[in-house]
């Protein structure tokens, strides 16, 4: 009877030990799942700028002084024989497609090789709240990160369009923070609309040159409108190169 009682107690002890192990493992699994879900949720909340693969577009890089005499951001050599000026609107789907797909090709083939100086001139299709987005990109240009910031806006175009206007400030600041900008300088620049006069002058200048839709480009003075096939950009650039080197 004593032996049976001892075995009974041992079995009970084993069951209790096994129960503790099972509960501990289950609790650990729950914690792991919660951590994974938490990280996934945080990632969903972050703007696309946090996950940008800037790729070839960033191969040349930007110095803070990479602004034209008029204050427009550029890539490539100022001595390049061809000047390519871009006019884009941040809510233009074709502009986003060009920036994310064709601009890297132009960068690799023509800008990085010293053949083209690529200039982004400020533009917007409407003189409304969207000017504040152009303002943010100009503030990023002050710190030498215009093209990275532009890409962030185009990558997250749908999210930006779905965000209420009164919440744009927080979102635009988050893009800047993800790119490592000096936030005090950026926020002050944006809140004070430091570039508004420059932006309005740029838009007026573009319209005088015949720009009425986006994306639009001036390639050594020749206007090319629309997200054309890459071969079309090549043809116009090559023609401009041939004329410039005659």
ZATOR-765580 format. One line per field, with one value per atom (N, C-alpha, C): residue number from 1; residue in one letter; chain; atom name; x, y, z. Coordinates in steps of 0.2 Angstrom, whole numbers, plus 5000, padded with zeros to 4 digits. Layout:
<rs>
pos: c(NUM,...);
code: c(A,...);
unit: c(A,...);
site: c(CA,...);
X: c(X,...);
Y: c(Y,...);
Z: c(Z,...);
</rs>
This chain:
<rs>
pos: c(1,1,1,2,2,2,3,3,3,4,4,4,5,5,5,6,6,6,7,7,7,8,8,8,9,9,9,10,10,10,11,11,11,12,12,12,13,13,13,14,14,14,15,15,15,16,16,16,17,17,17,18,18,18,19,19,19,20,20,20,21,21,21,22,22,22,23,23,23,24,24,24,25,25,25,26,26,26,27,27,27,28,28,28,29,29,29,30,30,30,31,31,31,32,32,32,33,33,33,34,34,34,35,35,35,36,36,36,37,37,37,38,38,38,39,39,39,40,40,40,41,41,41,42,42,42,43,43,43,44,44,44,45,45,45,46,46,46,47,47,47,48,48,48,49,49,49,50,50,50,51,51,51,52,52,52,53,53,53,54,54,54,55,55,55,56,56,56,57,57,57,58,58,58,59,59,59,60,60,60,61,61,61,62,62,62,63,63,63,64,64,64,65,65,65,66,66,66,67,67,67,68,68,68,69,69,69,70,70,70,71,71,71,72,72,72,73,73,73,74,74,74,75,75,75,76,76,76,77,77,77,78,78,78,79,79,79,80,80,80,81,81,81,82,82,82,83,83,83,84,84,84,85,85,85,86,86,86,87,87,87,88,88,88,89,89,89,90,90,90,91,91,91,92,92,92,93,93,93,94,94,94,95,95,95,96,96,96,97,97,97,98,98,98,99,99,99,100,100,100,101,101,101,102,102,102,103,103,103,104,104,104,105,105,105,106,106,106,107,107,107,108,108,108,109,109,109,110,110,110,111,111,111,112,112,112,113,113,113,114,114,114,115,115,115,116,116,116,117,117,117,118,118,118,119,119,119,120,120,120,121,121,121,122,122,122,123,123,123,124,124,124,125,125,125,126,126,126,127,127,127,128,128,128,129,129,129,130,130,130,131,131,131,132,132,132,133,133,133,134,134,134,135,135,135,136,136,136,137,137,137,138,138,138,139,139,139,140,140,140,141,141,141,142,142,142,143,143,143,144,144,144,145,145,145,146,146,146,147,147,147,148,148,148,149,149,149,150,150,150,151,151,151,152,152,152,153,153,153,154,154,154,155,155,155,156,156,156,157,157,157,158,158,158,159,159,159,160,160,160,161,161,161,162,162,162,163,163,163,164,164,164,165,165,165,166,166,166,167,167,167,168,168,168,169,169,169,170,170,170,171,171,171,172,172,172,173,173,173,174,174,174,175,175,175,176,176,176,177,177,177,178,178,178,179,179,179,180,180,180,181,181,181,182,182,182,183,183,183,184,184,184,185,185,185,186,186,186,187,187,187,188,188,188,189,189,189,190,190,190,191,191,191,192,192,192,193,193,193,194,194,194,195,195,195,196,196,196,197,197,197,198,198,198,199,199,199,200,200,200,201,201,201,202,202,202,203,203,203,204,204,204,205,205,205,206,206,206,207,207,207,208,208,208,209,209,209,210,210,210,211,211,211,212,212,212,213,213,213,214,214,214,215,215,215,216,216,216,217,217,217,218,218,218,219,219,219,220,220,220,221,221,221,222,222,222,223,223,223,224,224,224,225,225,225,226,226,226,227,227,227,228,228,228,229,229,229,230,230,230,231,231,231,232,232,232,233,233,233,234,234,234,235,235,235,236,236,236,237,237,237,238,238,238,239,239,239,240,240,240,241,241,241,242,242,242,243,243,243,244,244,244,245,245,245,246,246,246);
code: c(X,X,X,X,X,X,X,X,X,X,X,X,X,X,X,X,X,X,X,X,X,X,X,X,X,X,X,X,X,X,X,X,X,X,X,X,X,X,X,X,X,X,X,X,X,X,X,X,X,X,X,X,X,X,X,X,X,X,X,X,X,X,X,X,X,X,X,X,X,X,X,X,X,X,X,X,X,X,X,X,X,X,X,X,X,X,X,X,X,X,X,X,X,X,X,X,X,X,X,X,X,X,X,X,X,X,X,X,X,X,X,X,X,X,X,X,X,X,X,X,X,X,X,X,X,X,X,X,X,X,X,X,X,X,X,X,X,X,X,X,X,X,X,X,X,X,X,X,X,X,X,X,X,X,X,X,X,X,X,X,X,X,X,X,X,X,X,X,X,X,X,X,X,X,X,X,X,X,X,X,X,X,X,X,X,X,X,X,X,X,X,X,X,X,X,X,X,X,X,X,X,X,X,X,X,X,X,X,X,X,X,X,X,X,X,X,X,X,X,X,X,X,X,X,X,X,X,X,X,X,X,X,X,X,X,X,X,X,X,X,X,X,X,X,X,X,X,X,X,X,X,X,X,X,X,X,X,X,X,X,X,X,X,X,X,X,X,X,X,X,X,X,X,X,X,X,X,X,X,X,X,X,X,X,X,X,X,X,X,X,X,X,X,X,X,X,X,X,X,X,X,X,X,X,X,X,X,X,X,X,X,X,X,X,X,X,X,X,X,X,X,X,X,X,X,X,X,X,X,X,X,X,X,X,X,X,X,X,X,X,X,X,X,X,X,X,X,X,X,X,X,X,X,X,X,X,X,X,X,X,X,X,X,X,X,X,X,X,X,X,X,X,X,X,X,X,X,X,X,X,X,X,X,X,X,X,X,X,X,X,X,X,X,X,X,X,X,X,X,X,X,X,X,X,X,X,X,X,X,X,X,X,X,X,X,X,X,X,X,X,X,X,X,X,X,X,X,X,X,X,X,X,X,X,X,X,X,X,X,X,X,X,X,X,X,X,X,X,X,X,X,X,X,X,X,X,X,X,X,X,X,X,X,X,X,X,X,X,X,X,X,X,X,X,X,X,X,X,X,X,X,X,X,X,X,X,X,X,X,X,X,X,X,X,X,X,X,X,X,X,X,X,X,X,X,X,X,X,X,X,X,X,X,X,X,X,X,X,X,X,X,X,X,X,X,X,X,X,X,X,X,X,X,X,X,X,X,X,X,X,X,X,X,X,X,X,X,X,X,X,X,X,X,X,X,X,X,X,X,X,X,X,X,X,X,X,X,X,X,X,X,X,X,X,X,X,X,X,X,X,X,X,X,X,X,X,X,X,X,X,X,X,X,X,X,X,X,X,X,X,X,X,X,X,X,X,X,X,X,X,X,X,X,X,X,X,X,X,X,X,X,X,X,X,X,X,X,X,X,X,X,X,X,X,X,X,X,X,X,X,X,X,X,X,X,X,X,X,X,X,X,X,X,X,X,X,X,X,X,X,X,X,X,X,X,X,X,X,X,X,X,X,X,X,X,X,X,X,X,X,X,X,X,X,X,X,X,X,X,X,X,X,X,X,X,X,X,X,X,X,X,X,X,X,X,X,X,X,X,X,X,X,X,X,X,X,X,X,X,X,X,X,X,X,X,X,X,X,X,X,X,X,X,X,X,X,X,X);
unit: c(A,A,A,A,A,A,A,A,A,A,A,A,A,A,A,A,A,A,A,A,A,A,A,A,A,A,A,A,A,A,A,A,A,A,A,A,A,A,A,A,A,A,A,A,A,A,A,A,A,A,A,A,A,A,A,A,A,A,A,A,A,A,A,A,A,A,A,A,A,A,A,A,A,A,A,A,A,A,A,A,A,A,A,A,A,A,A,A,A,A,A,A,A,A,A,A,A,A,A,A,A,A,A,A,A,A,A,A,A,A,A,A,A,A,A,A,A,A,A,A,A,A,A,A,A,A,A,A,A,A,A,A,A,A,A,A,A,A,A,A,A,A,A,A,A,A,A,A,A,A,A,A,A,A,A,A,A,A,A,A,A,A,A,A,A,A,A,A,A,A,A,A,A,A,A,A,A,A,A,A,A,A,A,A,A,A,A,A,A,A,A,A,A,A,A,A,A,A,A,A,A,A,A,A,A,A,A,A,A,A,A,A,A,A,A,A,A,A,A,A,A,A,A,A,A,A,A,A,A,A,A,A,A,A,A,A,A,A,A,A,A,A,A,A,A,A,A,A,A,A,A,A,A,A,A,A,A,A,A,A,A,A,A,A,A,A,A,A,A,A,A,A,A,A,A,A,A,A,A,A,A,A,A,A,A,A,A,A,A,A,A,A,A,A,A,A,A,A,A,A,A,A,A,A,A,A,A,A,A,A,A,A,A,A,A,A,A,A,A,A,A,A,A,A,A,A,A,A,A,A,A,A,A,A,A,A,A,A,A,A,A,A,A,A,A,A,A,A,A,A,A,A,A,A,A,A,A,A,A,A,A,A,A,A,A,A,A,A,A,A,A,A,A,A,A,A,A,A,A,A,A,A,A,A,A,A,A,A,A,A,A,A,A,A,A,A,A,A,A,A,A,A,A,A,A,A,A,A,A,A,A,A,A,A,A,A,A,A,A,A,A,A,A,A,A,A,A,A,A,A,A,A,A,A,A,A,A,A,A,A,A,A,A,A,A,A,A,A,A,A,A,A,A,A,A,A,A,A,A,A,A,A,A,A,A,A,A,A,A,A,A,A,A,A,A,A,A,A,A,A,A,A,A,A,A,A,A,A,A,A,A,A,A,A,A,A,A,A,A,A,A,A,A,A,A,A,A,A,A,A,A,A,A,A,A,A,A,A,A,A,A,A,A,A,A,A,A,A,A,A,A,A,A,A,A,A,A,A,A,A,A,A,A,A,A,A,A,A,A,A,A,A,A,A,A,A,A,A,A,A,A,A,A,A,A,A,A,A,A,A,A,A,A,A,A,A,A,A,A,A,A,A,A,A,A,A,A,A,A,A,A,A,A,A,A,A,A,A,A,A,A,A,A,A,A,A,A,A,A,A,A,A,A,A,A,A,A,A,A,A,A,A,A,A,A,A,A,A,A,A,A,A,A,A,A,A,A,A,A,A,A,A,A,A,A,A,A,A,A,A,A,A,A,A,A,A,A,A,A,A,A,A,A,A,A,A,A,A,A,A,A,A,A,A,A,A,A,A,A,A,A,A,A,A,A,A,A,A,A,A,A,A,A,A,A,A,A,A,A,A,A,A,A,A,A,A,A,A,A,A,A,A,A,A,A,A,A,A,A,A,A,A,A,A,A,A,A,A,A,A,A,A,A,A,A,A,A,A);
site: c(N,CA,C,N,CA,C,N,CA,C,N,CA,C,N,CA,C,N,CA,C,N,CA,C,N,CA,C,N,CA,C,N,CA,C,N,CA,C,N,CA,C,N,CA,C,N,CA,C,N,CA,C,N,CA,C,N,CA,C,N,CA,C,N,CA,C,N,CA,C,N,CA,C,N,CA,C,N,CA,C,N,CA,C,N,CA,C,N,CA,C,N,CA,C,N,CA,C,N,CA,C,N,CA,C,N,CA,C,N,CA,C,N,CA,C,N,CA,C,N,CA,C,N,CA,C,N,CA,C,N,CA,C,N,CA,C,N,CA,C,N,CA,C,N,CA,C,N,CA,C,N,CA,C,N,CA,C,N,CA,C,N,CA,C,N,CA,C,N,CA,C,N,CA,C,N,CA,C,N,CA,C,N,CA,C,N,CA,C,N,CA,C,N,CA,C,N,CA,C,N,CA,C,N,CA,C,N,CA,C,N,CA,C,N,CA,C,N,CA,C,N,CA,C,N,CA,C,N,CA,C,N,CA,C,N,CA,C,N,CA,C,N,CA,C,N,CA,C,N,CA,C,N,CA,C,N,CA,C,N,CA,C,N,CA,C,N,CA,C,N,CA,C,N,CA,C,N,CA,C,N,CA,C,N,CA,C,N,CA,C,N,CA,C,N,CA,C,N,CA,C,N,CA,C,N,CA,C,N,CA,C,N,CA,C,N,CA,C,N,CA,C,N,CA,C,N,CA,C,N,CA,C,N,CA,C,N,CA,C,N,CA,C,N,CA,C,N,CA,C,N,CA,C,N,CA,C,N,CA,C,N,CA,C,N,CA,C,N,CA,C,N,CA,C,N,CA,C,N,CA,C,N,CA,C,N,CA,C,N,CA,C,N,CA,C,N,CA,C,N,CA,C,N,CA,C,N,CA,C,N,CA,C,N,CA,C,N,CA,C,N,CA,C,N,CA,C,N,CA,C,N,CA,C,N,CA,C,N,CA,C,N,CA,C,N,CA,C,N,CA,C,N,CA,C,N,CA,C,N,CA,C,N,CA,C,N,CA,C,N,CA,C,N,CA,C,N,CA,C,N,CA,C,N,CA,C,N,CA,C,N,CA,C,N,CA,C,N,CA,C,N,CA,C,N,CA,C,N,CA,C,N,CA,C,N,CA,C,N,CA,C,N,CA,C,N,CA,C,N,CA,C,N,CA,C,N,CA,C,N,CA,C,N,CA,C,N,CA,C,N,CA,C,N,CA,C,N,CA,C,N,CA,C,N,CA,C,N,CA,C,N,CA,C,N,CA,C,N,CA,C,N,CA,C,N,CA,C,N,CA,C,N,CA,C,N,CA,C,N,CA,C,N,CA,C,N,CA,C,N,CA,C,N,CA,C,N,CA,C,N,CA,C,N,CA,C,N,CA,C,N,CA,C,N,CA,C,N,CA,C,N,CA,C,N,CA,C,N,CA,C,N,CA,C,N,CA,C,N,CA,C,N,CA,C,N,CA,C,N,CA,C,N,CA,C,N,CA,C,N,CA,C,N,CA,C,N,CA,C,N,CA,C,N,CA,C,N,CA,C,N,CA,C,N,CA,C,N,CA,C,N,CA,C,N,CA,C,N,CA,C,N,CA,C,N,CA,C,N,CA,C,N,CA,C,N,CA,C,N,CA,C,N,CA,C,N,CA,C,N,CA,C,N,CA,C,N,CA,C,N,CA,C,N,CA,C,N,CA,C,N,CA,C,N,CA,C,N,CA,C,N,CA,C,N,CA,C,N,CA,C,N,CA,C,N,CA,C,N,CA,C,N,CA,C,N,CA,C,N,CA,C,N,CA,C,N,CA,C,N,CA,C,N,CA,C,N,CA,C,N,CA,C,N,CA,C,N,CA,C,N,CA,C,N,CA,C,N,CA,C,N,CA,C,N,CA,C,N,CA,C);
X: c(5004,5000,5004,5010,5014,5018,5019,5023,5018,5012,5007,5006,5006,5005,5011,5017,5023,5022,5020,5020,5015,5009,5004,5006,5010,5013,5018,5022,5027,5023,5018,5014,5011,5008,5005,5011,5017,5022,5024,5024,5026,5021,5015,5009,5009,5011,5011,5017,5023,5029,5027,5024,5023,5018,5013,5008,5012,5016,5020,5024,5027,5031,5026,5021,5016,5013,5012,5009,5015,5021,5026,5028,5028,5029,5023,5017,5011,5012,5014,5015,5020,5026,5031,5029,5025,5022,5018,5014,5009,5013,5018,5023,5026,5028,5032,5027,5021,5016,5014,5013,5011,5017,5023,5029,5029,5028,5028,5022,5016,5010,5011,5015,5016,5021,5026,5031,5028,5023,5020,5015,5012,5007,5011,5017,5021,5023,5025,5028,5023,5016,5011,5009,5011,5009,5015,5021,5026,5025,5027,5027,5032,5030,5035,5042,5043,5050,5054,5051,5055,5058,5055,5057,5059,5061,5063,5070,5070,5076,5077,5081,5082,5086,5090,5092,5097,5096,5101,5100,5094,5093,5097,5100,5104,5111,5113,5120,5125,5122,5126,5127,5121,5121,5120,5118,5117,5121,5124,5127,5122,5122,5117,5117,5123,5123,5121,5118,5116,5109,5110,5104,5107,5102,5104,5104,5106,5106,5099,5094,5087,5085,5089,5087,5083,5084,5081,5086,5083,5088,5090,5096,5098,5102,5103,5108,5112,5118,5123,5127,5131,5136,5133,5134,5131,5134,5140,5143,5141,5136,5133,5130,5131,5129,5121,5118,5110,5107,5103,5099,5092,5090,5083,5079,5074,5070,5064,5062,5056,5051,5045,5039,5034,5033,5029,5024,5018,5013,5013,5013,5013,5007,5002,4996,4995,5000,4999,5002,4998,5000,5005,5005,5010,5017,5016,5022,5026,5022,5025,5028,5024,5027,5034,5034,5040,5046,5044,5050,5052,5048,5050,5053,5051,5053,5058,5057,5061,5066,5065,5070,5077,5076,5082,5086,5083,5086,5090,5086,5090,5096,5095,5100,5106,5105,5111,5114,5110,5113,5115,5112,5114,5117,5114,5116,5122,5123,5129,5135,5134,5139,5141,5138,5140,5137,5132,5129,5123,5119,5113,5114,5112,5111,5103,5101,5093,5091,5087,5084,5077,5075,5068,5065,5061,5058,5051,5050,5044,5038,5033,5027,5021,5015,5009,5003,4999,4993,4988,4987,4982,4985,4983,4986,4982,4982,4978,4982,4979,4983,4989,4989,4995,5001,5001,5007,5011,5008,5011,5016,5014,5018,5024,5023,5029,5033,5030,5034,5039,5036,5040,5046,5044,5050,5055,5053,5058,5062,5059,5063,5068,5066,5070,5076,5075,5080,5086,5083,5088,5093,5091,5096,5099,5098,5101,5098,5092,5088,5082,5081,5075,5073,5078,5076,5074,5077,5075,5068,5066,5060,5055,5056,5051,5050,5054,5053,5048,5050,5045,5038,5037,5030,5027,5031,5028,5027,5031,5030,5024,5022,5017,5011,5011,5006,4999,4997,4990,4988,4993,4992,4991,4996,4996,4989,4986,4980,4974,4975,4969,4970,4975,4976,4973,4969,4965,4971,4969,4974,4976,4972,4974,4979,4980,4985,4992,4992,4998,5004,5004,5010,5013,5010,5013,5016,5012,5015,5021,5021,5027,5033,5032,5037,5040,5036,5038,5043,5041,5045,5052,5052,5058,5062,5059,5063,5066,5062,5064,5071,5071,5077,5083,5082,5087,5088,5083,5084,5084,5087,5086,5079,5076,5069,5067,5071,5069,5069,5074,5075,5070,5068,5063,5056,5054,5048,5047,5052,5052,5051,5055,5054,5047,5044,5038,5032,5033,5028,5028,5033,5034,5033,5032,5031,5037,5043,5049,5050,5047,5048,5042,5037,5031,5032,5035,5036,5040,5045,5049,5045,5041,5036,5032,5028,5024,5027,5033,5037,5039,5040,5042,5036,5030,5024,5022,5023,5021,5026,5033,5038,5036,5034,5033,5027,5022,5016,5017,5022,5024,5028,5031,5035,5030,5024,5019,5017,5019,5018,5011,5007,5000,4997,5002,5000,5007,5006,5012,5012,5017,5024,5026,5030,5032,5040,5043,5050,5053,5058,5061,5068,5070,5076,5080,5084,5088,5083,5077,5072,5067,5067,5062,5057,5050,5045,5043,5043,5041,5036,5030,5024,5022,5021,5018,5024,5021,5025,5027,5031,5032,5036,5036,5041,5048,5052,5059,5062,5061,5064,5063,5057,5056,5061,5062,5066,5073,5075,5082,5083,5078,5078,5079,5075,5076,5082,5084,5091,5097,5096,5102,5102,5096,5096,5099,5097,5100,5108,5110,5117,5121,5118,5121,5122,5116,5116,5121,5122,5126,5133,5135,5142,5144,5140,5142,5147);
Y: c(4994,5000,5006,5006,5012,5013,5007,5008,5011,5008,5011,5019,5021,5028,5032,5029,5032,5033,5028,5028,5034,5034,5038,5045,5047,5053,5055,5050,5052,5053,5049,5051,5058,5060,5066,5072,5070,5075,5076,5070,5071,5075,5073,5077,5084,5086,5093,5096,5093,5096,5096,5091,5092,5097,5098,5104,5110,5111,5118,5119,5114,5114,5116,5113,5114,5122,5124,5131,5136,5134,5139,5139,5134,5134,5137,5136,5140,5147,5149,5156,5159,5156,5158,5159,5154,5155,5161,5162,5168,5174,5175,5181,5182,5176,5177,5179,5176,5178,5186,5188,5195,5200,5198,5202,5202,5197,5197,5201,5201,5205,5212,5213,5220,5224,5220,5223,5223,5219,5219,5225,5226,5232,5239,5239,5245,5246,5241,5242,5244,5242,5244,5252,5254,5261,5266,5263,5267,5269,5275,5277,5273,5273,5269,5271,5277,5280,5275,5272,5268,5262,5260,5254,5255,5261,5263,5259,5257,5254,5259,5264,5270,5268,5262,5260,5264,5264,5267,5275,5277,5284,5288,5284,5287,5286,5283,5281,5287,5293,5299,5302,5302,5306,5313,5316,5323,5327,5332,5336,5342,5345,5350,5355,5357,5362,5361,5355,5353,5356,5363,5367,5371,5373,5377,5384,5389,5396,5398,5395,5397,5393,5389,5385,5379,5376,5369,5364,5358,5352,5349,5346,5343,5337,5333,5327,5328,5326,5326,5332,5332,5338,5344,5350,5356,5357,5354,5355,5350,5346,5341,5345,5342,5345,5346,5341,5341,5343,5347,5349,5346,5342,5339,5342,5345,5348,5344,5342,5338,5343,5342,5345,5339,5338,5333,5335,5332,5333,5327,5328,5322,5318,5320,5316,5313,5314,5312,5304,5300,5293,5292,5295,5294,5297,5302,5305,5300,5297,5291,5286,5284,5278,5280,5286,5288,5289,5292,5293,5286,5281,5275,5270,5271,5266,5268,5274,5277,5282,5285,5290,5286,5280,5276,5275,5273,5271,5277,5283,5289,5291,5290,5291,5287,5281,5276,5277,5278,5279,5286,5291,5298,5302,5302,5307,5304,5298,5296,5296,5296,5296,5303,5308,5315,5318,5315,5317,5322,5321,5325,5327,5334,5337,5336,5333,5332,5336,5341,5346,5345,5345,5345,5352,5355,5361,5360,5364,5363,5365,5361,5361,5358,5360,5357,5359,5354,5355,5360,5361,5365,5370,5376,5380,5379,5374,5372,5369,5365,5362,5358,5356,5352,5355,5362,5366,5365,5363,5361,5355,5351,5345,5347,5351,5353,5357,5361,5365,5360,5354,5349,5346,5345,5343,5348,5354,5360,5360,5359,5359,5353,5348,5342,5344,5347,5349,5354,5358,5362,5358,5352,5347,5342,5343,5339,5332,5331,5325,5325,5330,5331,5324,5321,5315,5309,5308,5303,5305,5311,5313,5313,5315,5314,5307,5302,5295,5293,5295,5293,5295,5301,5303,5299,5297,5294,5286,5283,5277,5276,5281,5281,5286,5286,5291,5290,5283,5282,5283,5282,5283,5291,5295,5302,5305,5302,5304,5302,5297,5295,5298,5302,5305,5312,5314,5320,5326,5331,5337,5339,5339,5342,5337,5331,5326,5326,5330,5329,5331,5336,5339,5333,5329,5323,5318,5317,5312,5314,5321,5324,5324,5325,5325,5318,5313,5307,5304,5306,5305,5308,5314,5318,5314,5312,5309,5302,5299,5292,5293,5299,5300,5304,5304,5307,5315,5318,5326,5329,5335,5339,5341,5338,5339,5346,5349,5356,5361,5360,5364,5363,5356,5354,5357,5356,5358,5365,5369,5376,5379,5376,5377,5376,5371,5369,5373,5374,5378,5385,5388,5395,5396,5391,5391,5395,5393,5397,5397,5392,5391,5393,5396,5397,5402,5407,5412,5408,5405,5401,5396,5392,5387,5391,5396,5399,5402,5405,5407,5402,5396,5390,5388,5387,5385,5390,5397,5402,5401,5400,5399,5393,5388,5381,5383,5386,5387,5392,5396,5401,5397,5391,5387,5382,5382,5377,5371,5371,5365,5366,5361,5361,5354,5349,5343,5339,5334,5331,5323,5320,5323,5327,5332,5336,5337,5337,5338,5343,5347,5351,5348,5346,5343,5347,5351,5357,5361,5362,5367,5364,5357,5354,5351,5352,5350,5343,5339,5332,5331,5329,5328,5321,5319,5312,5307,5302,5296,5292,5294,5291,5285,5281,5275,5277,5273,5275,5276,5273,5274,5281,5284,5291,5296,5294,5299,5298,5292,5291,5294,5294,5297,5305,5308,5315,5317,5313,5315,5314,5308,5307,5313,5315,5320,5327,5328,5334,5333,5327,5326,5327,5325,5326,5333,5337,5344,5348,5346,5349,5348,5343,5341,5342,5345,5347,5352);
Z: c(5000,5000,5000,5004,5004,4998,4994,4988,4983,4983,4978,4980,4986,4988,4985,4986,4984,4976,4972,4965,4963,4967,4965,4966,4972,4973,4967,4965,4960,4953,4952,4946,4946,4952,4953,4951,4954,4954,4946,4943,4936,4932,4933,4930,4931,4937,4939,4935,4935,4932,4924,4922,4914,4913,4918,4917,4917,4922,4922,4916,4913,4907,4901,4900,4895,4895,4901,4902,4901,4903,4901,4894,4890,4883,4880,4882,4879,4880,4886,4887,4883,4882,4878,4871,4868,4862,4861,4866,4865,4865,4869,4869,4863,4860,4853,4848,4848,4843,4844,4850,4851,4849,4850,4848,4840,4837,4829,4827,4830,4828,4829,4835,4836,4831,4830,4825,4818,4816,4810,4809,4815,4816,4815,4819,4818,4811,4808,4801,4797,4797,4793,4794,4800,4802,4799,4798,4795,4788,4786,4779,4775,4769,4764,4764,4766,4766,4771,4776,4780,4777,4771,4768,4761,4760,4753,4751,4745,4742,4736,4738,4733,4727,4727,4721,4717,4710,4706,4706,4708,4708,4713,4718,4723,4722,4716,4715,4714,4711,4711,4718,4721,4728,4727,4733,4733,4738,4737,4742,4744,4750,4752,4747,4743,4739,4732,4730,4724,4722,4721,4719,4714,4709,4704,4706,4702,4704,4706,4703,4705,4711,4713,4720,4718,4712,4711,4712,4715,4716,4709,4709,4703,4704,4699,4699,4693,4694,4688,4688,4683,4682,4679,4682,4679,4672,4671,4664,4659,4661,4656,4650,4644,4638,4637,4641,4641,4647,4647,4654,4653,4658,4657,4664,4663,4668,4669,4675,4676,4680,4678,4681,4683,4689,4692,4697,4697,4703,4707,4714,4718,4718,4715,4715,4708,4704,4697,4697,4695,4694,4689,4683,4678,4681,4685,4687,4692,4696,4701,4697,4691,4687,4684,4681,4678,4684,4689,4694,4697,4698,4700,4695,4689,4684,4679,4676,4671,4673,4678,4681,4683,4686,4687,4681,4676,4669,4666,4667,4664,4668,4675,4680,4678,4677,4675,4669,4664,4657,4655,4658,4656,4661,4667,4672,4676,4677,4680,4676,4669,4664,4662,4665,4664,4658,4655,4649,4650,4656,4657,4664,4665,4672,4672,4678,4679,4684,4682,4687,4688,4694,4696,4698,4694,4695,4698,4704,4708,4703,4704,4700,4704,4703,4705,4700,4699,4695,4697,4704,4707,4712,4713,4718,4724,4727,4733,4738,4743,4748,4746,4740,4738,4738,4738,4738,4744,4749,4755,4755,4750,4749,4745,4740,4736,4741,4745,4750,4754,4756,4760,4756,4750,4746,4745,4744,4744,4750,4756,4762,4763,4760,4760,4755,4750,4745,4749,4754,4757,4761,4763,4766,4761,4755,4750,4749,4751,4750,4746,4742,4738,4734,4730,4726,4731,4736,4741,4744,4745,4748,4743,4737,4731,4730,4730,4729,4735,4741,4747,4745,4743,4741,4736,4731,4725,4727,4731,4734,4738,4742,4746,4744,4737,4734,4736,4736,4738,4745,4749,4757,4758,4754,4755,4753,4747,4744,4749,4753,4757,4764,4765,4772,4772,4777,4777,4777,4774,4773,4780,4785,4791,4795,4792,4795,4790,4785,4781,4784,4789,4792,4796,4799,4803,4798,4793,4788,4784,4782,4779,4783,4790,4795,4796,4795,4796,4791,4785,4779,4780,4782,4783,4789,4794,4799,4797,4793,4790,4786,4783,4779,4783,4789,4793,4793,4791,4790,4797,4798,4804,4805,4810,4810,4812,4816,4818,4812,4808,4802,4797,4796,4791,4793,4800,4802,4802,4804,4803,4796,4792,4784,4782,4783,4781,4784,4790,4794,4792,4790,4788,4781,4777,4770,4767,4769,4766,4759,4755,4748,4744,4747,4743,4737,4738,4733,4727,4729,4724,4720,4724,4720,4716,4718,4713,4707,4708,4702,4698,4700,4696,4692,4695,4692,4686,4688,4683,4677,4678,4673,4669,4672,4668,4664,4666,4662,4656,4657,4651,4646,4648,4644,4640,4642,4639,4643,4649,4653,4656,4654,4656,4659,4659,4661,4664,4667,4670,4669,4669,4670,4663,4664,4658,4659,4653,4653,4648,4650,4645,4644,4638,4637,4632,4635,4631,4627,4631,4628,4624,4623,4619,4624,4623,4628,4626,4631,4630,4636,4634,4639,4640,4646,4647,4649,4652,4654,4648,4643,4637,4638,4633,4633,4634,4637,4638,4632,4627,4620,4618,4619,4617,4621,4627,4631,4628,4627,4624,4617,4613,4607,4607,4612,4612,4616,4621,4624,4619,4615,4610,4605,4603,4598,4601,4607,4611,4612,4613,4614,4607,4602,4595,4593,4595,4593,4597,4604,4609,4607,4604,4603,4596,4592,4585,4585);
</rs>
